Structure formats: C-alpha cells, structure tokens
Amino acid sequence: MKPQRGTKRTKLRLKFLCLVCLFVAAFCLPTMLATRPARAQNSYQATLSIRLDQPRSTISRHIYGQFAEHLGRLIYDGLWVGENSSIPNTRGLRNDVVGALKELHVPVLRWPGGCFADEYHWRDGIGPRDKRPRRPNSSWGGVDTNAFGTHEFLDLCEMLGADAYINGNIGSGSPQEMMDWIEYMTSDTDSELANLRRRNGREKPWKIPFFAVGNETWGCGGNMRPEYYADVYRQYATFIKNHSGNRIQKLASGGYDENYNWTEVLMAQAAKQMDGLSLHYYTLPTGNWEKKGSATQFDEKEWHATLVRTLRLDQFIQRHSAIMDKYDPQKRVGLMVDEWGTWYDKDAGRDMGALYQQNTLRDAVAAAINLNIFNKHADRVKMANIAQMVNVLQAMVLTDKEKMVLTPTYYVFRMYRVHQGATLIPVDVSGPEYKSGDASVPSLSVSASRDAEGRLHISIVNLDANRAAEIMTTIWGGAIKNVSGEVLTAPAVNAMNTFESPNNVKPAPFNSYKLEGPQVRLTIPAKSVVVLELD
Ligand code: AHR
C-alpha cells in the first residue's frame, strides 16, 4: 500500500522533533544541570538551628589533648630517635613528627602511661643517657632504655607548646618517690633535688599543671576496690606539693564505660581532695575484647556498629556527670576522659609493634563524633586525651623508619582545633536516623562554638555511608556574610593513608553551600566530616 501524503509529512515532523530532542539531551542538558544548585543524587533532608543567642560554657582546650605511653613504637622510633640518628631530629626528637604535631596545637600531653605509669621510676630516666638502667617494660614487652625520661618529655612539651600531664606511679611507687619527682621538676629553691635537675641541664623549673595519682587502679594499676583506692588517693594527694608558684591540678584514677559505682565511691569519699576524675572508654567495633574487629577490613554493617559504640560515650558521660553533680554541683571537679579512641585486632599481616593499628575514614568519623560529644559536655568534661599520639591505637601519625604518614584522625584534630577555648553554642539538629538491621543512630553529629574573634565554627559529621545530607541551617542571633571550610571524606569507608600512598584521605575546601538570607543551605557528603567557619 502506498503511504498517504499527510502521513509522510507527520513522519518528517516526528523525525525533526527526535533530532531536536537528541541535540538537547546531548548538548544542553548537561550544561543546564551543571548550572543548577548542586543537589546530591542520593540524599536526605535535615534542619539545623544554631543558637548564637544562647552561648554556653567555654570549651576547655585540653579536650583536644594527646597521650604518649612507653608502648610499642610510640616513644622509641615514633618520637625519640636519639641525637645521633640519621633521621633529622632536634635533641633526639624527630623533626617530621614534631612538626606535624605542632600543627594540631596540642594543648596537653599525658605521659608516661597508661599501665606503664604504675611501673615507672622517674630516677631511671634522668642524668647521662649512657648511664641510665635498661628495664623490662612488663606492661607492653621489650626493654626500655630510659633514653626518653623527664627532661626529654618536658622538652617535647615545650616544642609542642603543650601543657604537661604526668601520670604518677602508685602501683609500685611510694608517696616519697612521687613527692621527690614533683620537687625535682618544679622547685626553684636551693634544694638537693632542684640542684640535681640543674646539674642535669635544666636551670629553671618546669610548670606541671596536671598530675594523676595512678592509672586504671581497678585493673593494671593495682586491682583495687574503689573504697581502698579512695583512701590511697587521699594519702598520695596530700603529698602533691606546689613549689615555686607551680599549681598542680590533682587527678584521681576513675572508672570506665558503665562503671558508675567507681565514680560514686570516689566522689563520695575523695571529691574534696581532687580537681579531676578520669574516665576511660575505647570503641571496639564488636564490643568483644577477644575479637575486636579489623582496623581496615570491614563492611558497612561494622562501620555502623562502630559508630553505634562510639555514640555510647555520650550516655556514659551524662551518667558519670550526673553522679558527680550530686557531690559537686558547682562542677569544680573535671571529668577527664584521658583515654579514648578505637581499638582493633592486631594486624597479623603487618606487625609494626604493640598496639600498632592502621587508621581509616571510619576513625576520622569516630574521632569527630567523640570530639562533638566532649564539646557538648564542656561544663563537666575538662580534659580528654586520645589514645595514643604516634604508632599506637588511634594515632595521629604513623612512622616506618624515616617515613611518616598522617592519618585521617590527624586531619580531624587539625580541622577541630578551632573549637579549643571557644564558647560552646547550642545546636538543634533534626533529621532521619541512619539504620543498619535493628540498630539505628542519628545520621548527623554537630557541634558549634564561637571564638574570641567572634567567628562561628560548626563541625558536622554525616554518619550515613551512602547518602549526602541536605541541611537547611538557621543561625539565630547573628548575621552571616561569609562561609568557608574543609571537608574530609573518601570514596570508601575504609580508605586510608599508607606509606606508599599517603594522600588518599585528606581535607579539601568545602564549597557546597548557599547563603539564603539568614539561612545557609549545606550539602554534606555521605561519610564525611566538615568544619565550617562563618562570619
Ligand atoms: O592505651 C593502652 C592502655 O589501655 C593503657 O595503658 C591502659 O591505661 C588502658 O588499659
């Protein structure tokens, strides 16, 4: 059958239309989409209120503290290489590591342990290094040369600009030994111990703002009952003396996780004698100390479980604080979370020393959540020390001979340093839960503070491994003209920096925002940490 003339025309029109559509699809659509405000493909909506009009407590800068124990390759190799090492150093301390740590503005450094503190005798670590005794490290293995002692530690603190936090030995020491150590470090008199310090090369005394009486005295520090330790604490604390204008904050060894009875007994029996009480909490992906989980090989379920366990610290702090409030309503005694962080199984394939572990994007997200929690409890939490600074557990820096790599956690500490000493600003977040099986957590963790110059900083963690957060942010009590910031994320939940490939996870400038009058529309990528500055 011959086609009709009218039908032919219709077909020609249709062909023309198809060609136009193809042209639009191929050339115009991508340009149109690119110029539209960015909208994530897979995202959820949330709202955030920032109450600049309701400032709260000062965030103690000591919340951003570090911990360095004689453990694995932290002190030896990680920090101390000795003056004759081919690794560039200043008075024996590695230049690369110290330089990197300086960037973090480390406010306080705890030393020499941990469990090691209760077997450490300070006289072993002073005087000519070739005369110092070699002692077994019975907590973590190997032999300690004592090359790194009091002078080396305090030299490190001065290089970093960090306050010194010394953990005293009650497990195997005595009140006299502790008292002498404090006099040796802080007295400017003509006493025998002050003169010994001078003969060992340090004329002026050091300032020691924090001194703890034992560590984990319910466990490695002596397996004590809280009633017994409360008395021991009171005895030792009596002999922590202030010399030559130095003012020491006395810290008692506290409980862990849900060990609320420890806090109850210590506060009831020794609160008057203390300035701080510690709390230890480690995040294990499985919650099982026998099989904690891998540092690098995990799926989204384990990512989620790790974040669930990280968030538990919020409740622990609330409940320990509530007990402290009963005895100390003025909140004079600080809760010092002087050990926290992730703890994984030893990596069988690459034994780099005791408690050495790799660090991934998951650790960065966990660190950021913890720091937001500490900020939130700024009225009671006065110090926190991540475990530990170099080559051990959730480290800032990993080293392998002359090589050094910065971990994702390092970058979180660098991004968050803006909160140190700033005023806490309340936030109200509303958004969906992030679920895995029956478990569920809020998708977002947020904290805000205002610094002395009036700049507002907001730290936002998107826990959701898959979906970006579209957040409409309202700032109450202030007008915002400028927004800038950094974002830390990576394509995979277990992305990490290695010696071979050190830049897989590092911050990038954050541009996914739009100022809309008093509001800011933010797009926070999945599995990311963002820190913004608004003024
Ligand atoms: O940080 C490692 C160890 O964990 C510390 O020595 C101890 O205090 C805790 O049990």
Residues whose N, C-alpha, C, O or C-beta is under 5 A from the ligand:
A	BS01	AHR	G114 C115 F116 E216 A387
